[in-house]
Amino acid sequence: MLKEMLEIKKEMEPIIHEANVKLNVIAREVIIRRREYEIYGPMIDRIYLDNAIYVKVMSGGRDAKSDKVDIKNGFYMVFVAPEKGSSEEIKTKLKIAYENFEDRFIRDLIRLYQRFKEIISKTQATLSKASQMNVVVETNLGEATSVFKFNINIKYTKEGQKLERDNVKSAGSFRDTKTYINLIVEKNTDSKICEKLLNDVERYFVGGGTL
C-alpha cells in the first residue's frame, strides 16, 4: 500500500510543479510589487475532501484578513491580506486572471487524489482489522511540504478514545530520506500493543502483505 501511495505521489509531483509555475506567472501579471505577496499551491482541499484544489495568495502585512474566493468548479483562491483598497483591487484582478488557469490541472490532480483516497481507505480498513482498533491515516500530500518530506501519520484509537495534543505518544516510526511514517496512540497505551501495531504497519502497509 505504501508503494501505491508513493507511485501516485510521484505522478502528481510534476503536475503540481507545472501548475505552480502557471499560478505564479498569472499572479505576477497582476501583482506589480512582487515582494508583497507569496503564492502557494496548488494544494488539495481537506474540507472538500477530494473535490477541489486551491491557490493561496498571502501578503505579509499586519491585520491580514483571509477570504475564500471561488474561481471556477473545483478551484478557488485563499486570499490573505490587510483590508485596504489596493488589496481589494488585486483580489478582484486575480479572480479574473485565475479563470484562465487550465482545467486539466484541476481535473488531473483531483483524479489522482481520488485514487490516493481509495488507497487510504484500504489501508485504514486493513490496519483496523489487524489491530481491532479504529485507524485514521493522514498525510501531507497536496501540501508544499510533501515535496521535501512525505509525512504519513497513522492514528490508532480504541472506542471512546479521543487523541488530543497532550494525551498522545508515538508508538514507533519508519523513515528514510524522503518518507516519514509515524504511529500515534493514546499516551497510556501498553508498550506490547505499540510493538504489535508497529509490526502490523511494517507487514501490511510498508511490506504490502495481506490479511
BELQUINOR-V307782 format. One line per field, one symbol per residue. phi: phi as a letter, one per 20 degrees, with the letter a starting at -180 (. if undefined). burial: # if it has 16 or more other ideal C-beta (glycine too) atoms within 10 Angstrom, else .. A space follows every 50 residues. Layout:
phi: ???
burial: ???
This chain:
phi: .fgfgfffgfffgffffffffffffffffeefefffcddcpfceeefemd dbcbdddcdefflfddcedfdbgnbbcdddafebgfffffgfffgffffe fffffffffffffffffffgffffffffffdlcfccdccdgndgfffebe ecddddcegnecedgeccbeepbcbcfdccdcedcffefffffgfffffg fffeefemfcf
burial: ##..#..##..#...#..##.###.##..##.....#.#######....# .########.........#.#..########.....#..##..##.##.. #...##.###.##.##..##..##.##..##.#.#.#.####...#...# #######.............##.#....#.######..#....#..##.# #.###......
